[in-house]
Amino acid sequence: MQLKEPPELIPYCKENKWGYCDKNGNIVIDCKYDYADYFSEEDLARVELGGKLGYIDKSGKEYFY
């Protein structure tokens, strides 16, 4: 599947931790997650941190359960 345009924020891995960068490679959300998925149409991305699953929005606000 080919995307029509690049995603605004892209999962990025540094030293085995995940965060998000923009299309120019600038870190937008620090690399601190054990896992990070792409953002959905609802502007949320699934993340894992310390064994907890949750979501993050594009501003970096976390929603863990």
Distance bins in CASP14 RR format, pairs under 12 A and 6 or more apart:
PFRMAT RR
TARGET T0000
AUTHOR 0000-0000-0000
RMODE 2
METHOD distances of the structure
MODEL  1
1 38 0 0 0 0 0 1 0 0 0 0 0
3 10 0 0 0 0 0 1 0 0 0 0 0
3 23 0 0 0 0 0 1 0 0 0 0 0
3 38 0 0 0 0 1 0 0 0 0 0 0
5 23 0 0 0 0 1 0 0 0 0 0 0
6 21 0 0 0 0 0 1 0 0 0 0 0
6 22 0 0 0 0 1 0 0 0 0 0 0
6 23 1 0 1 0 0 0 0 0 0 0 0
6 24 0 0 0 0 0 1 0 0 0 0 0
6 25 0 0 0 0 0 1 0 0 0 0 0
6 38 0 0 0 0 0 1 0 0 0 0 0
6 39 0 0 0 0 0 1 0 0 0 0 0
7 20 0 0 0 0 1 0 0 0 0 0 0
7 21 0 0 0 0 0 1 0 0 0 0 0
7 22 0 0 0 0 1 0 0 0 0 0 0
7 23 1 0 0 1 0 0 0 0 0 0 0
7 28 0 0 0 0 0 1 0 0 0 0 0
7 37 0 0 0 0 0 1 0 0 0 0 0
7 38 1 0 0 1 0 0 0 0 0 0 0
7 39 1 0 0 1 0 0 0 0 0 0 0
7 40 0 0 0 0 0 1 0 0 0 0 0
7 41 0 0 0 0 0 1 0 0 0 0 0
7 43 0 0 0 0 0 1 0 0 0 0 0
7 45 0 0 0 0 1 0 0 0 0 0 0
7 58 0 0 0 0 0 1 0 0 0 0 0
8 20 0 0 0 0 1 0 0 0 0 0 0
8 21 0 0 0 0 0 1 0 0 0 0 0
8 22 1 0 0 1 0 0 0 0 0 0 0
8 23 1 0 0 1 0 0 0 0 0 0 0
8 24 0 0 0 0 0 1 0 0 0 0 0
8 26 0 0 0 0 0 1 0 0 0 0 0
8 28 0 0 0 0 1 0 0 0 0 0 0
8 29 0 0 0 0 0 1 0 0 0 0 0
8 38 0 0 0 0 0 1 0 0 0 0 0
8 39 1 0 0 1 0 0 0 0 0 0 0
8 41 0 0 0 0 0 1 0 0 0 0 0
8 43 0 0 0 0 1 0 0 0 0 0 0
8 45 0 0 0 0 0 1 0 0 0 0 0
8 58 1 0 0 1 0 0 0 0 0 0 0
9 18 0 0 0 0 0 1 0 0 0 0 0
9 19 0 0 0 0 1 0 0 0 0 0 0
9 20 1 0 1 0 0 0 0 0 0 0 0
9 21 1 0 0 1 0 0 0 0 0 0 0
9 22 1 0 0 1 0 0 0 0 0 0 0
9 23 0 0 0 0 1 0 0 0 0 0 0
9 24 0 0 0 0 0 1 0 0 0 0 0
9 25 0 0 0 0 0 1 0 0 0 0 0
9 26 0 0 0 0 0 1 0 0 0 0 0
9 27 0 0 0 0 0 1 0 0 0 0 0
9 28 1 0 1 0 0 0 0 0 0 0 0
9 29 1 0 0 1 0 0 0 0 0 0 0
9 36 0 0 0 0 1 0 0 0 0 0 0
9 37 0 0 0 0 0 1 0 0 0 0 0
9 38 0 0 0 0 1 0 0 0 0 0 0
9 39 1 0 1 0 0 0 0 0 0 0 0
9 40 0 0 0 0 0 1 0 0 0 0 0
9 43 0 0 0 0 1 0 0 0 0 0 0
9 44 0 0 0 0 0 1 0 0 0 0 0
9 45 1 0 0 1 0 0 0 0 0 0 0
9 56 0 0 0 0 1 0 0 0 0 0 0
9 57 0 0 0 0 0 1 0 0 0 0 0
9 58 1 0 1 0 0 0 0 0 0 0 0
9 59 0 0 0 0 0 1 0 0 0 0 0
9 60 0 0 0 0 1 0 0 0 0 0 0
10 18 0 0 0 0 0 1 0 0 0 0 0
10 19 0 0 0 0 1 0 0 0 0 0 0
10 20 1 0 0 1 0 0 0 0 0 0 0
10 21 1 0 1 0 0 0 0 0 0 0 0
10 22 1 0 0 1 0 0 0 0 0 0 0
10 23 1 0 0 1 0 0 0 0 0 0 0
10 24 0 0 0 0 0 1 0 0 0 0 0
10 25 1 0 0 1 0 0 0 0 0 0 0
10 26 0 0 0 0 0 1 0 0 0 0 0
10 27 0 0 0 0 0 1 0 0 0 0 0
10 28 0 0 0 0 1 0 0 0 0 0 0
10 29 0 0 0 0 0 1 0 0 0 0 0
10 36 0 0 0 0 1 0 0 0 0 0 0
10 37 0 0 0 0 0 1 0 0 0 0 0
10 38 1 0 0 1 0 0 0 0 0 0 0
10 39 0 0 0 0 1 0 0 0 0 0 0
10 45 0 0 0 0 0 1 0 0 0 0 0
10 58 0 0 0 0 0 1 0 0 0 0 0
11 17 0 0 0 0 0 1 0 0 0 0 0
11 18 1 0 1 0 0 0 0 0 0 0 0
11 19 1 0 0 1 0 0 0 0 0 0 0
11 20 1 0 0 1 0 0 0 0 0 0 0
11 21 0 0 0 0 1 0 0 0 0 0 0
11 22 0 0 0 0 0 1 0 0 0 0 0
11 25 0 0 0 0 0 1 0 0 0 0 0
11 27 0 0 0 0 0 1 0 0 0 0 0
11 28 0 0 0 0 0 1 0 0 0 0 0
11 29 0 0 0 0 1 0 0 0 0 0 0
11 31 0 0 0 0 1 0 0 0 0 0 0
11 33 0 0 0 0 1 0 0 0 0 0 0
11 35 0 0 0 0 1 0 0 0 0 0 0
11 36 1 0 1 0 0 0 0 0 0 0 0
11 37 1 0 0 1 0 0 0 0 0 0 0
11 38 1 0 0 1 0 0 0 0 0 0 0
11 39 0 0 0 0 1 0 0 0 0 0 0
11 45 1 0 0 1 0 0 0 0 0 0 0
11 46 0 0 0 0 0 1 0 0 0 0 0
11 47 0 0 0 0 1 0 0 0 0 0 0
11 48 0 0 0 0 0 1 0 0 0 0 0
11 56 0 0 0 0 0 1 0 0 0 0 0
12 18 1 0 0 1 0 0 0 0 0 0 0
12 19 1 0 1 0 0 0 0 0 0 0 0
12 20 1 0 1 0 0 0 0 0 0 0 0
12 21 1 0 1 0 0 0 0 0 0 0 0
12 22 0 0 0 0 1 0 0 0 0 0 0
12 23 0 0 0 0 0 1 0 0 0 0 0
12 24 0 0 0 0 0 1 0 0 0 0 0
12 25 1 0 0 1 0 0 0 0 0 0 0
12 26 0 0 0 0 1 0 0 0 0 0 0
12 27 1 0 0 1 0 0 0 0 0 0 0
12 28 0 0 0 0 1 0 0 0 0 0 0
12 29 0 0 0 0 1 0 0 0 0 0 0
12 30 0 0 0 0 1 0 0 0 0 0 0
12 31 1 0 0 1 0 0 0 0 0 0 0
12 32 0 0 0 0 0 1 0 0 0 0 0
12 33 0 0 0 0 0 1 0 0 0 0 0
12 36 1 0 0 1 0 0 0 0 0 0 0
12 38 0 0 0 0 0 1 0 0 0 0 0
12 45 0 0 0 0 0 1 0 0 0 0 0
13 19 1 0 0 1 0 0 0 0 0 0 0
13 20 0 0 0 0 0 1 0 0 0 0 0
13 21 0 0 0 0 0 1 0 0 0 0 0
13 27 0 0 0 0 0 1 0 0 0 0 0
13 31 1 0 0 1 0 0 0 0 0 0 0
13 32 0 0 0 0 0 1 0 0 0 0 0
13 33 0 0 0 0 1 0 0 0 0 0 0
13 34 0 0 0 0 0 1 0 0 0 0 0
13 35 0 0 0 0 1 0 0 0 0 0 0
13 36 0 0 0 0 1 0 0 0 0 0 0
14 20 0 0 0 0 0 1 0 0 0 0 0
14 21 0 0 0 0 1 0 0 0 0 0 0
14 25 0 0 0 0 0 1 0 0 0 0 0
14 27 0 0 0 0 1 0 0 0 0 0 0
14 29 0 0 0 0 0 1 0 0 0 0 0
14 30 0 0 0 0 1 0 0 0 0 0 0
14 31 1 0 1 0 0 0 0 0 0 0 0
14 32 0 0 0 0 1 0 0 0 0 0 0
14 33 0 0 0 0 0 1 0 0 0 0 0
14 36 0 0 0 0 0 1 0 0 0 0 0
15 30 0 0 0 0 0 1 0 0 0 0 0
15 31 1 0 0 1 0 0 0 0 0 0 0
15 32 0 0 0 0 0 1 0 0 0 0 0
16 31 0 0 0 0 1 0 0 0 0 0 0
16 32 0 0 0 0 0 1 0 0 0 0 0
16 33 0 0 0 0 0 1 0 0 0 0 0
16 34 0 0 0 0 1 0 0 0 0 0 0
16 35 0 0 0 0 0 1 0 0 0 0 0
16 36 0 0 0 0 0 1 0 0 0 0 0
17 27 0 0 0 0 0 1 0 0 0 0 0
17 29 0 0 0 0 0 1 0 0 0 0 0
17 30 0 0 0 0 1 0 0 0 0 0 0
17 31 1 0 1 0 0 0 0 0 0 0 0
17 32 1 0 1 0 0 0 0 0 0 0 0
17 33 1 0 0 1 0 0 0 0 0 0 0
17 34 1 0 0 1 0 0 0 0 0 0 0
17 35 0 0 0 0 1 0 0 0 0 0 0
17 36 0 0 0 0 1 0 0 0 0 0 0
17 47 0 0 0 0 0 1 0 0 0 0 0
17 48 0 0 0 0 0 1 0 0 0 0 0
17 49 0 0 0 0 1 0 0 0 0 0 0
17 50 0 0 0 0 0 1 0 0 0 0 0
18 27 0 0 0 0 0 1 0 0 0 0 0
18 29 0 0 0 0 1 0 0 0 0 0 0
18 30 0 0 0 0 1 0 0 0 0 0 0
18 31 1 0 1 0 0 0 0 0 0 0 0
18 32 1 0 0 1 0 0 0 0 0 0 0
18 33 1 0 1 0 0 0 0 0 0 0 0
18 34 1 0 0 1 0 0 0 0 0 0 0
18 35 1 0 0 1 0 0 0 0 0 0 0
18 36 1 1 0 0 0 0 0 0 0 0 0
18 37 0 0 0 0 1 0 0 0 0 0 0
18 38 0 0 0 0 0 1 0 0 0 0 0
18 45 0 0 0 0 1 0 0 0 0 0 0
18 46 0 0 0 0 0 1 0 0 0 0 0
18 47 1 0 0 1 0 0 0 0 0 0 0
18 48 0 0 0 0 1 0 0 0 0 0 0
18 49 0 0 0 0 1 0 0 0 0 0 0
18 56 0 0 0 0 0 1 0 0 0 0 0
19 25 0 0 0 0 0 1 0 0 0 0 0
19 26 0 0 0 0 0 1 0 0 0 0 0
19 27 1 0 0 1 0 0 0 0 0 0 0
19 28 0 0 0 0 1 0 0 0 0 0 0
19 29 1 0 1 0 0 0 0 0 0 0 0
19 30 1 0 0 1 0 0 0 0 0 0 0
19 31 1 0 1 0 0 0 0 0 0 0 0
19 32 1 0 0 1 0 0 0 0 0 0 0
19 33 1 0 1 0 0 0 0 0 0 0 0
19 34 0 0 0 0 0 1 0 0 0 0 0
19 35 0 0 0 0 1 0 0 0 0 0 0
19 36 1 0 1 0 0 0 0 0 0 0 0
19 37 0 0 0 0 0 1 0 0 0 0 0
19 38 0 0 0 0 0 1 0 0 0 0 0
19 39 0 0 0 0 0 1 0 0 0 0 0
19 45 0 0 0 0 1 0 0 0 0 0 0
19 47 0 0 0 0 1 0 0 0 0 0 0
19 48 0 0 0 0 0 1 0 0 0 0 0
19 49 0 0 0 0 0 1 0 0 0 0 0
19 56 0 0 0 0 1 0 0 0 0 0 0
19 58 0 0 0 0 0 1 0 0 0 0 0
19 60 0 0 0 0 1 0 0 0 0 0 0
20 26 0 0 0 0 1 0 0 0 0 0 0
20 27 1 0 0 1 0 0 0 0 0 0 0
20 28 1 0 1 0 0 0 0 0 0 0 0
20 29 1 0 1 0 0 0 0 0 0 0 0
20 30 0 0 0 0 1 0 0 0 0 0 0
20 31 0 0 0 0 1 0 0 0 0 0 0
20 32 0 0 0 0 0 1 0 0 0 0 0
20 33 0 0 0 0 1 0 0 0 0 0 0
20 36 1 0 0 1 0 0 0 0 0 0 0
20 37 0 0 0 0 0 1 0 0 0 0 0
20 38 0 0 0 0 1 0 0 0 0 0 0
20 39 0 0 0 0 1 0 0 0 0 0 0
20 43 0 0 0 0 0 1 0 0 0 0 0
20 45 1 0 0 1 0 0 0 0 0 0 0
20 47 0 0 0 0 1 0 0 0 0 0 0
20 56 0 0 0 0 1 0 0 0 0 0 0
20 57 0 0 0 0 0 1 0 0 0 0 0
20 58 0 0 0 0 1 0 0 0 0 0 0
20 59 0 0 0 0 0 1 0 0 0 0 0
20 60 0 0 0 0 1 0 0 0 0 0 0
21 27 1 0 1 0 0 0 0 0 0 0 0
21 28 1 0 0 1 0 0 0 0 0 0 0
21 29 0 0 0 0 1 0 0 0 0 0 0
21 30 0 0 0 0 0 1 0 0 0 0 0
21 31 0 0 0 0 1 0 0 0 0 0 0
21 36 0 0 0 0 0 1 0 0 0 0 0
22 28 1 0 1 0 0 0 0 0 0 0 0
22 29 0 0 0 0 0 1 0 0 0 0 0
22 58 0 0 0 0 0 1 0 0 0 0 0
28 36 0 0 0 0 0 1 0 0 0 0 0
28 39 0 0 0 0 0 1 0 0 0 0 0
28 45 0 0 0 0 0 1 0 0 0 0 0
28 56 0 0 0 0 0 1 0 0 0 0 0
28 57 0 0 0 0 0 1 0 0 0 0 0
28 58 0 0 0 0 1 0 0 0 0 0 0
28 59 0 0 0 0 1 0 0 0 0 0 0
28 60 0 0 0 0 1 0 0 0 0 0 0
29 36 0 0 0 0 1 0 0 0 0 0 0
29 39 0 0 0 0 0 1 0 0 0 0 0
29 45 0 0 0 0 1 0 0 0 0 0 0
29 47 0 0 0 0 1 0 0 0 0 0 0
29 49 0 0 0 0 0 1 0 0 0 0 0
29 56 1 0 0 1 0 0 0 0 0 0 0
29 57 0 0 0 0 1 0 0 0 0 0 0
29 58 0 0 0 0 1 0 0 0 0 0 0
29 59 0 0 0 0 1 0 0 0 0 0 0
29 60 1 0 1 0 0 0 0 0 0 0 0
29 61 0 0 0 0 0 1 0 0 0 0 0
29 62 0 0 0 0 1 0 0 0 0 0 0
30 36 0 0 0 0 0 1 0 0 0 0 0
30 47 0 0 0 0 0 1 0 0 0 0 0
30 49 0 0 0 0 0 1 0 0 0 0 0
30 56 0 0 0 0 0 1 0 0 0 0 0
30 60 0 0 0 0 1 0 0 0 0 0 0
30 62 0 0 0 0 0 1 0 0 0 0 0
31 47 0 0 0 0 0 1 0 0 0 0 0
31 49 0 0 0 0 0 1 0 0 0 0 0
32 47 0 0 0 0 1 0 0 0 0 0 0
32 48 0 0 0 0 0 1 0 0 0 0 0
32 49 1 0 0 1 0 0 0 0 0 0 0
32 50 0 0 0 0 1 0 0 0 0 0 0
32 56 0 0 0 0 0 1 0 0 0 0 0
32 60 0 0 0 0 0 1 0 0 0 0 0
32 62 0 0 0 0 0 1 0 0 0 0 0
33 45 0 0 0 0 1 0 0 0 0 0 0
33 46 0 0 0 0 1 0 0 0 0 0 0
33 47 1 0 1 0 0 0 0 0 0 0 0
33 48 1 0 0 1 0 0 0 0 0 0 0
33 49 1 0 1 0 0 0 0 0 0 0 0
33 50 0 0 0 0 1 0 0 0 0 0 0
33 51 0 0 0 0 0 1 0 0 0 0 0
33 52 0 0 0 0 0 1 0 0 0 0 0
33 53 0 0 0 0 0 1 0 0 0 0 0
33 54 0 0 0 0 1 0 0 0 0 0 0
33 55 0 0 0 0 0 1 0 0 0 0 0
33 56 1 0 0 1 0 0 0 0 0 0 0
33 60 0 0 0 0 0 1 0 0 0 0 0
33 62 0 0 0 0 1 0 0 0 0 0 0
33 64 0 0 0 0 0 1 0 0 0 0 0
34 46 0 0 0 0 0 1 0 0 0 0 0
34 47 0 0 0 0 1 0 0 0 0 0 0
34 48 1 0 1 0 0 0 0 0 0 0 0
34 49 1 0 1 0 0 0 0 0 0 0 0
34 50 1 0 1 0 0 0 0 0 0 0 0
34 51 1 0 0 1 0 0 0 0 0 0 0
34 52 0 0 0 0 1 0 0 0 0 0 0
34 53 0 0 0 0 1 0 0 0 0 0 0
34 54 0 0 0 0 0 1 0 0 0 0 0
35 45 0 0 0 0 0 1 0 0 0 0 0
35 46 1 0 0 1 0 0 0 0 0 0 0
35 47 1 0 0 1 0 0 0 0 0 0 0
35 48 1 1 0 0 0 0 0 0 0 0 0
35 49 0 0 0 0 1 0 0 0 0 0 0
35 50 0 0 0 0 1 0 0 0 0 0 0
35 51 0 0 0 0 1 0 0 0 0 0 0
35 52 0 0 0 0 0 1 0 0 0 0 0
35 53 0 0 0 0 1 0 0 0 0 0 0
35 54 0 0 0 0 1 0 0 0 0 0 0
35 55 0 0 0 0 0 1 0 0 0 0 0
35 56 0 0 0 0 0 1 0 0 0 0 0
36 44 0 0 0 0 0 1 0 0 0 0 0
36 45 1 0 0 1 0 0 0 0 0 0 0
36 46 1 0 0 1 0 0 0 0 0 0 0
36 47 1 0 1 0 0 0 0 0 0 0 0
36 48 1 0 0 1 0 0 0 0 0 0 0
36 49 0 0 0 0 1 0 0 0 0 0 0
36 53 0 0 0 0 0 1 0 0 0 0 0
36 54 0 0 0 0 0 1 0 0 0 0 0
36 55 0 0 0 0 0 1 0 0 0 0 0
36 56 1 0 0 1 0 0 0 0 0 0 0
36 60 0 0 0 0 0 1 0 0 0 0 0
36 62 0 0 0 0 0 1 0 0 0 0 0
37 44 0 0 0 0 1 0 0 0 0 0 0
37 45 1 0 1 0 0 0 0 0 0 0 0
37 46 1 0 1 0 0 0 0 0 0 0 0
37 47 1 0 0 1 0 0 0 0 0 0 0
37 48 0 0 0 0 1 0 0 0 0 0 0
37 53 0 0 0 0 0 1 0 0 0 0 0
37 54 0 0 0 0 0 1 0 0 0 0 0
37 55 0 0 0 0 1 0 0 0 0 0 0
37 56 0 0 0 0 1 0 0 0 0 0 0
38 44 0 0 0 0 0 1 0 0 0 0 0
38 45 1 0 0 1 0 0 0 0 0 0 0
38 46 0 0 0 0 1 0 0 0 0 0 0
38 47 0 0 0 0 0 1 0 0 0 0 0
38 56 0 0 0 0 0 1 0 0 0 0 0
38 58 0 0 0 0 0 1 0 0 0 0 0
39 45 1 0 1 0 0 0 0 0 0 0 0
39 46 0 0 0 0 1 0 0 0 0 0 0
39 47 0 0 0 0 0 1 0 0 0 0 0
39 55 0 0 0 0 1 0 0 0 0 0 0
39 56 0 0 0 0 1 0 0 0 0 0 0
39 57 0 0 0 0 1 0 0 0 0 0 0
39 58 1 0 0 1 0 0 0 0 0 0 0
39 59 0 0 0 0 0 1 0 0 0 0 0
39 60 0 0 0 0 0 1 0 0 0 0 0
40 46 0 0 0 0 1 0 0 0 0 0 0
40 55 0 0 0 0 1 0 0 0 0 0 0
40 56 0 0 0 0 0 1 0 0 0 0 0
40 57 0 0 0 0 0 1 0 0 0 0 0
40 58 0 0 0 0 0 1 0 0 0 0 0
42 55 0 0 0 0 1 0 0 0 0 0 0
42 56 0 0 0 0 0 1 0 0 0 0 0
42 57 0 0 0 0 1 0 0 0 0 0 0
42 58 0 0 0 0 0 1 0 0 0 0 0
42 63 0 0 0 0 0 1 0 0 0 0 0
43 55 0 0 0 0 1 0 0 0 0 0 0
43 56 0 0 0 0 1 0 0 0 0 0 0
43 57 1 0 1 0 0 0 0 0 0 0 0
43 58 1 0 1 0 0 0 0 0 0 0 0
43 59 0 0 0 0 1 0 0 0 0 0 0
43 60 0 0 0 0 0 1 0 0 0 0 0
43 61 0 0 0 0 0 1 0 0 0 0 0
43 63 0 0 0 0 0 1 0 0 0 0 0
44 54 0 0 0 0 1 0 0 0 0 0 0
44 55 1 0 1 0 0 0 0 0 0 0 0
44 56 1 0 0 1 0 0 0 0 0 0 0
44 57 1 0 1 0 0 0 0 0 0 0 0
44 58 0 0 0 0 1 0 0 0 0 0 0
44 59 0 0 0 0 0 1 0 0 0 0 0
44 60 0 0 0 0 0 1 0 0 0 0 0
44 61 0 0 0 0 1 0 0 0 0 0 0
44 62 0 0 0 0 0 1 0 0 0 0 0
44 63 1 0 0 1 0 0 0 0 0 0 0
45 53 0 0 0 0 0 1 0 0 0 0 0
45 54 0 0 0 0 1 0 0 0 0 0 0
45 55 1 0 0 1 0 0 0 0 0 0 0
45 56 1 0 1 0 0 0 0 0 0 0 0
45 57 0 0 0 0 1 0 0 0 0 0 0
45 58 0 0 0 0 1 0 0 0 0 0 0
45 59 0 0 0 0 0 1 0 0 0 0 0
45 60 0 0 0 0 1 0 0 0 0 0 0
45 61 0 0 0 0 0 1 0 0 0 0 0
45 62 0 0 0 0 0 1 0 0 0 0 0
45 63 0 0 0 0 0 1 0 0 0 0 0
46 52 0 0 0 0 0 1 0 0 0 0 0
46 53 1 0 0 1 0 0 0 0 0 0 0
46 54 1 0 0 1 0 0 0 0 0 0 0
46 55 1 0 1 0 0 0 0 0 0 0 0
46 56 0 0 0 0 1 0 0 0 0 0 0
46 57 0 0 0 0 0 1 0 0 0 0 0
46 62 0 0 0 0 0 1 0 0 0 0 0
46 63 0 0 0 0 0 1 0 0 0 0 0
46 64 0 0 0 0 0 1 0 0 0 0 0
46 65 0 0 0 0 0 1 0 0 0 0 0
47 53 1 0 0 1 0 0 0 0 0 0 0
47 54 1 0 1 0 0 0 0 0 0 0 0
47 55 1 0 0 1 0 0 0 0 0 0 0
47 56 1 0 1 0 0 0 0 0 0 0 0
47 57 0 0 0 0 0 1 0 0 0 0 0
47 60 0 0 0 0 1 0 0 0 0 0 0
47 61 0 0 0 0 0 1 0 0 0 0 0
47 62 1 0 0 1 0 0 0 0 0 0 0
47 63 0 0 0 0 1 0 0 0 0 0 0
47 64 0 0 0 0 1 0 0 0 0 0 0
47 65 0 0 0 0 0 1 0 0 0 0 0
48 54 1 0 0 1 0 0 0 0 0 0 0
48 55 0 0 0 0 0 1 0 0 0 0 0
48 56 0 0 0 0 0 1 0 0 0 0 0
48 62 0 0 0 0 0 1 0 0 0 0 0
48 64 0 0 0 0 1 0 0 0 0 0 0
48 65 0 0 0 0 0 1 0 0 0 0 0
49 55 0 0 0 0 0 1 0 0 0 0 0
49 56 0 0 0 0 1 0 0 0 0 0 0
49 62 1 0 0 1 0 0 0 0 0 0 0
49 63 0 0 0 0 0 1 0 0 0 0 0
49 64 1 0 0 1 0 0 0 0 0 0 0
49 65 0 0 0 0 0 1 0 0 0 0 0
50 62 0 0 0 0 0 1 0 0 0 0 0
50 64 0 0 0 0 1 0 0 0 0 0 0
51 64 0 0 0 0 1 0 0 0 0 0 0
51 65 0 0 0 0 0 1 0 0 0 0 0
52 62 0 0 0 0 1 0 0 0 0 0 0
52 63 0 0 0 0 0 1 0 0 0 0 0
52 64 1 0 1 0 0 0 0 0 0 0 0
52 65 1 0 0 1 0 0 0 0 0 0 0
53 62 0 0 0 0 0 1 0 0 0 0 0
53 63 0 0 0 0 0 1 0 0 0 0 0
53 64 1 0 0 1 0 0 0 0 0 0 0
53 65 1 0 0 1 0 0 0 0 0 0 0
54 61 0 0 0 0 0 1 0 0 0 0 0
54 62 1 0 0 1 0 0 0 0 0 0 0
54 63 1 0 1 0 0 0 0 0 0 0 0
54 64 1 0 1 0 0 0 0 0 0 0 0
54 65 1 0 0 1 0 0 0 0 0 0 0
55 61 0 0 0 0 1 0 0 0 0 0 0
55 62 1 0 0 1 0 0 0 0 0 0 0
55 63 1 0 1 0 0 0 0 0 0 0 0
55 64 0 0 0 0 1 0 0 0 0 0 0
55 65 0 0 0 0 1 0 0 0 0 0 0
56 62 1 0 1 0 0 0 0 0 0 0 0
56 63 1 0 0 1 0 0 0 0 0 0 0
56 64 0 0 0 0 1 0 0 0 0 0 0
57 63 1 0 0 1 0 0 0 0 0 0 0
END
